[in-house]
């Protein structure tokens, strides 16, 4: 294999695979990526057997071929190279040579035949998506999904495509058992044709985070689809496949309180600042803070027998009977970070009931946070 490719093009490809590459040593070859050159392009493929990402990049190929090499080491090498053309060569012993300017590297690789095959993409219809809409669906729910949760299914996002009054909607749900985020968006007319009227899938949190990063790269609109056992994300020459999670997602509708009549509106930035400051002296394991609601004020406080106490009062639009309750400050901060407005609305029922956090101008989004005893 021998080819020439611009350093920028190569760096983009290597950056994209870093999040997918397997970090654990269960199968050493999964820390590599497959590097194939043919025609006028280079194909980069990485997988952890749950998620696979494949990208095609323009190159001047003088000798086609393939090899698998350490994804992390090649990324570190190319990241430090100066702008310009990079020449990459591999021999029959799978030794890869990288030359750029006066720099030269030799990296040991493995035969491409040892690398897992890219899953085939079934001929499923793909739905064109607005980039910002898909990014919002993920960003406003992925923080609530579990990280290595003992209940495996909570480490994913529930994605539902449904039809109501002849209109198509896409809903994302994330929960780790302590908090819940739900958002839905109506799809543009004409999008989603050829797709089922109703479709539900659970996608891994890791896949959602990788898609979110890819959406932040540029304005190009993606396509999204679900086959029998995998989710498909496509954008230009980039393809990401994720194995769907199997199991029953909890009935999240039961968790959403129906009678939270104590409604308080606060400046989002002020509440975030107060939460960060007061939580400094909270217990590290729980980040527990106390919220005390009184007419026109919200008082936050924390207490740690080993460290001390903190207290701060901020202005709030509230005129009902007060209450005192407790929450994990980190969970509140995560929910507030997903709100794109100057004001946030918190809804309570009593001291032992969950809190609903809403964005005033977005009725199709809410976050539920379970209370704590403080």
C-alpha positions in Angstrom: 0.0 0.0 0.0 1.2 3.5 -0.8 -0.6 6.8 -0.9 -0.4 10.5 -0.4 -3.0 12.4 1.6 -3.4 15.8 3.2 -2.6 16.0 6.9 -5.9 17.8 7.5 -8.0 15.1 5.9 -6.1 12.4 7.7 -6.4 14.1 11.1 -10.2 14.5 10.7 -10.5 10.8 10.0 -8.3 9.8 13.0 -10.2 12.1 15.3 -13.5 10.6 14.4 -12.5 7.0 15.3 -10.9 7.8 18.7 -14.2 7.6 20.7 -15.2 4.3 19.2 -11.9 2.5 19.5 -11.9 -0.1 22.3 -9.9 1.2 25.3 -9.9 -2.1 27.3 -7.6 -5.0 26.4 -10.3 -7.6 26.0 -9.3 -7.9 22.3 -6.1 -6.1 21.5 -6.9 -5.7 17.8 -9.9 -3.5 18.7 -7.5 -0.8 19.8 -6.5 -0.7 16.1 -8.3 0.7 13.1 -8.6 -0.7 9.6 -6.8 1.4 7.0 -7.6 0.6 3.4 -6.5 2.4 0.3 -8.2 1.9 -3.1 -9.2 4.0 -6.1 -8.8 7.6 -5.1 -9.7 7.3 -1.4 -8.8 5.9 2.0 -11.3 4.1 4.1 -10.9 4.2 7.9 -12.9 1.8 10.0 -12.9 1.3 13.8 -15.2 -0.8 16.0 -15.7 -2.0 19.6 -18.1 -4.7 18.3 -21.1 -2.6 19.6 -20.4 0.5 17.5 -18.6 0.8 14.2 -17.6 4.0 12.3 -16.4 4.1 8.7 -15.3 7.2 6.8 -13.9 7.7 3.3 -11.3 10.4 2.6 -9.7 11.7 -0.6 -6.2 10.4 -1.3 -3.7 9.9 -4.1 -3.3 6.1 -4.1 -0.4 4.7 -6.1 -0.6 1.2 -4.6 -3.8 -0.1 -3.1 -3.8 -2.3 0.0 -4.8 -2.4 3.7 -3.4 -2.8 7.2 -4.6 -2.4 10.8 -2.7 0.0 13.0 -2.9 1.5 16.5 -5.6 4.2 16.2 -4.3 6.2 19.2 -0.6 6.2 18.1 -1.4 7.2 14.5 -3.6 10.0 15.8 -0.9 11.3 18.1 1.7 11.2 15.2 -0.5 13.0 12.7 -1.6 15.5 15.2 2.0 16.7 15.7 2.8 16.8 12.0 3.0 20.1 10.1 0.4 21.0 7.5 1.0 19.5 4.1 1.1 16.2 2.4 1.6 12.9 4.3 3.0 9.8 2.6 1.9 6.5 4.0 3.4 3.1 2.9 3.0 -0.4 4.2 4.8 -3.6 3.2 4.0 -7.3 3.2 5.1 -7.5 6.9 2.4 -4.9 7.8 5.0 -2.3 8.8 3.6 1.2 8.2 5.9 4.1 7.3 4.6 7.7 7.7 6.6 10.5 6.1 5.8 14.3 6.2 8.4 17.0 5.7 11.5 15.9 7.5 9.6 13.5 9.9 9.6 9.8 9.4 7.8 7.1 11.6 7.7 3.4 11.4 4.7 1.7 13.1 4.0 -2.0 13.4 0.6 -3.1 12.1 -1.4 -6.3 11.8 -3.0 -8.1 8.8 -6.3 -6.6 7.8 -7.9 -10.1 7.7 -7.7 -10.2 11.5 -9.9 -7.1 11.9 -13.7 -7.6 12.4 -15.7 -7.1 9.3 -17.8 -4.0 8.9 -21.5 -4.9 9.6 -23.6 -4.8 6.4 -26.1 -2.0 6.0 -29.5 -3.5 5.2 -31.6 -1.7 2.6 -33.6 0.2 5.2 -35.0 3.6 4.4 -33.1 6.5 6.0 -34.7 9.6 7.3 -33.1 13.0 6.4 -32.8 14.9 9.6 -32.2 18.6 10.5 -28.8 18.7 12.1 -29.9 21.0 14.9 -33.0 19.0 15.7 -31.1 15.7 16.0 -28.4 17.4 18.0 -31.0 18.9 20.4 -32.7 15.5 20.8 -29.5 13.9 21.9 -28.0 16.8 23.9 -31.2 17.3 26.0 -31.5 13.6 27.0 -28.1 11.8 26.9 -26.9 13.3 30.2 -29.7 11.5 32.0 -28.8 8.1 30.6 -26.8 5.7 32.8 -23.1 5.2 32.8 -22.4 1.5 33.5 -25.7 1.2 35.3 -26.4 -2.2 36.8 -29.7 -2.1 34.9 -28.1 -2.5 31.5 -31.0 -1.1 29.5 -30.7 2.3 31.3 -27.3 2.8 29.6 -29.2 3.7 26.4 -31.7 6.2 25.0 -35.2 5.2 24.1 -35.9 6.5 20.6 -39.5 6.5 19.3 -40.8 7.5 15.9 -44.6 7.9 15.9 -47.5 9.4 14.0 -50.2 11.6 15.5 -52.9 13.5 13.5 -51.0 12.6 10.3 -47.8 14.3 11.6 -44.6 12.5 12.3 -42.8 12.9 15.7 -39.5 11.7 17.0 -39.1 11.3 20.8 -35.9 10.7 22.8 -35.9 9.5 26.4 -33.0 9.1 28.8 -33.0 7.9 32.5 -30.6 6.4 35.0 -33.3 5.8 37.6 -32.5 9.0 39.5 -33.4 11.5 36.8 -35.3 11.5 33.5 -35.2 13.6 30.4 -37.8 13.6 27.7 -38.0 15.6 24.4 -39.9 15.2 21.2 -39.8 17.1 17.9 -42.2 17.2 15.0 -40.4 16.2 11.8 -40.6 18.3 8.6 -43.3 17.3 6.1 -42.0 14.7 3.7 -39.3 13.4 6.0 -39.7 9.9 7.2 -41.6 8.6 4.1 -41.1 4.9 3.7 -40.5 4.4 7.4 -43.0 2.6 9.6 -45.8 4.6 11.3 -44.5 3.5 14.7 -40.9 2.4 15.4 -39.0 2.1 18.7 -35.4 1.4 19.4 -32.9 1.7 22.3 -29.5 3.0 21.3 -26.3 2.9 23.4 -25.4 6.1 25.1 -21.9 5.8 23.7 -23.3 5.8 20.1 -25.5 8.9 20.9 -22.4 10.8 22.2 -20.4 9.9 19.1 -23.2 11.1 16.8 -23.4 14.3 18.9 -19.7 14.9 18.2 -20.1 14.3 14.5 -23.1 16.7 14.3 -20.9 19.5 15.8 -18.4 19.2 12.9 -20.3 21.0 10.2 -23.7 22.1 8.9 -24.2 19.1 6.6 -27.6 17.3 7.2 -27.4 13.7 8.4 -29.7 10.7 7.8 -30.9 8.4 10.5 -32.5 4.9 10.3 -33.1 1.7 12.3 -32.9 -1.8 10.9 -33.8 -5.0 12.7 -30.8 -4.9 15.1 -28.8 -1.8 14.4 -29.1 2.0 14.2 -27.7 3.7 11.1 -26.3 7.2 11.0 -25.1 8.5 7.7 -23.6 11.8 6.5 -21.9 12.1 3.2 -19.0 9.5 3.2 -19.4 8.9 6.9 -21.3 5.9 8.3 -21.9 5.0 12.0 -23.6 1.8 13.0 -24.6 0.8 16.5 -26.1 -2.4 17.7 -29.5 -1.9 19.3 -29.9 -2.7 23.0 -32.2 -5.5 23.8 -34.6 -5.4 26.7 -37.7 -3.6 28.0 -37.3 0.1 28.8 -39.0 1.2 32.0 -42.4 2.9 31.8 -41.0 6.4 32.1 -44.5 8.0 31.9 -45.2 6.7 35.4 -42.3 8.7 36.8 -43.5 12.1 35.5 -45.5 13.8 38.3 -48.9 15.0 37.4 -49.7 17.3 40.3 -46.6 19.5 40.7 -48.6 22.7 41.3 -45.8 24.7 43.1 -44.2 26.5 40.2 -41.1 28.7 40.6 -39.3 30.6 37.8 -35.6 31.6 38.3 -32.8 33.0 36.3 -30.9 30.0 35.0 -27.4 31.5 35.2 -28.0 32.6 38.8 -29.3 29.2 39.9 -26.4 27.4 38.2 -23.9 29.7 39.9 -25.5 29.2 43.3 -25.7 25.4 42.9 -22.0 25.3 42.0 -20.9 27.4 44.9 -23.1 25.8 47.6 -22.3 22.3 46.4 -18.6 22.9 47.2 -19.3 22.1 50.8 -21.7 19.3 50.2 -20.9 15.6 50.8 -18.7 14.5 47.9 -20.5 11.2 47.3 -24.0 12.6 47.1 -23.6 16.3 46.3 -26.7 16.8 48.4 -28.0 20.3 48.7 -31.2 21.7 50.4 -33.7 24.0 48.5 -36.0 26.2 50.6 -38.8 27.9 48.7 -40.3 31.1 50.2 -42.3 33.9 48.4 -39.9 35.6 45.9 -36.8 33.7 47.1 -35.1 30.4 46.7 -32.4 29.5 49.4 -29.8 26.8 48.7 -27.7 25.3 51.5 -25.4 22.4 52.1 -23.8 20.9 55.2 -20.8 18.6 55.6 -19.8 17.6 59.2 -16.1 17.3 58.0 -16.0 20.6 56.0 -18.6 23.1 57.1 -21.7 24.8 55.7 -22.8 27.0 52.7 -25.9 29.0 52.1 -27.0 31.3 49.3 -30.3 33.0 48.4 -31.4 34.0 44.9 -34.5 35.8 43.6 -37.4 33.7 42.4 -40.9 34.2 40.9 -42.9 32.3 43.5 -45.9 33.3 45.5 -47.3 30.1 47.0 -46.8 28.3 50.3 -43.2 27.4 50.8 -41.5 24.1 51.1 -38.0 22.6 51.8 -36.6 19.7 49.9 -33.2 18.2 48.9 -31.6 17.2 45.6 -28.3 16.1 44.1 -26.7 19.3 42.9 -25.0 17.6 39.9 -28.3 16.3 38.6 -29.9 19.8 38.8 -26.8 21.3 37.0 -27.0 18.8 34.2 -30.7 19.5 33.6 -30.1 23.2 33.6 -27.2 23.0 31.2 -29.6 21.5 28.6 -32.0 24.5 28.8 -31.5 27.1 26.1 -33.3 30.0 27.8 -32.4 32.7 30.3 -35.1 31.4 32.7 -35.8 27.9 34.0 -39.0 26.7 35.6 -39.0 24.2 38.5 -42.2 22.5 39.6 -42.8 20.8 43.0 -45.6 19.0 44.8 -44.1 18.5 48.2 -40.8 17.8 50.0 -40.6 14.1 49.0 -41.8 14.3 45.4 -39.7 14.6 42.2 -39.0 18.0 40.7 -39.8 18.8 37.1 -37.5 21.2 35.3 -38.8 22.9 32.2 -37.8 25.4 29.5 -40.5 28.1 29.4 -40.6 28.3 25.6 -40.3 24.6 24.9 -43.4 22.6 26.0 -42.0 19.4 24.4 -39.0 19.1 26.8 -38.9 18.3 30.5 -36.5 16.8 33.0 -37.5 15.0 36.2 -35.1 14.8 39.2 -35.8 12.5 42.2 -35.5 14.1 45.6 -33.0 13.2 48.4 -33.2 13.3 52.2 -30.8 16.0 53.3 
